[in-house]
Amino acid sequence: MTTAAETLDELVTSDLKTEWLIAKNQWFPRSDTAENAAYDKRTPGLLKIEWSDCGFVGFAAKTYFCFNPDNRQKEKCSTKEKNKAATD
């Protein structure tokens, strides 16, 4: 997912801000204290930031390439493994 702002909080309109703050912790890790952030980092089911930089190209499910044109060291690639059919 990509956004037009630095954070999702900036994209929420003022009339939905209260509802967003209540529902946010059900989907994303808490960031109010260091202890909560560390605990939620390992909580299954929450959506966590996997990549945050310049570019992302998604080819298909589980197949993507993340990049930063200024820093070749910061690249991430994932490809879905092929199913190997047994031939008899």
QUITA-V673174 format. One record per residue. BURIAL is # if it has 9 or more other ideal C-beta (glycine too) atoms within 8 Angstrom, else .. Layout:
BEGIN
burial=<BURIAL & BURIAL>
END
This chain:
BEGIN
burial=<. & . & . & . & . & . & . & # & . & . & . & # & . & . & . & . & # & . & . & # & . & . & . & # & . & . & . & # & # & # & . & . & . & . & . & # & # & . & . & # & . & . & . & . & . & # & . & . & . & . & . & . & . & . & . & # & . & . & . & . & . & . & # & # & # & # & # & # & . & . & . & . & . & . & # & . & . & . & . & . & . & . & . & . & . & . & . & .>
END
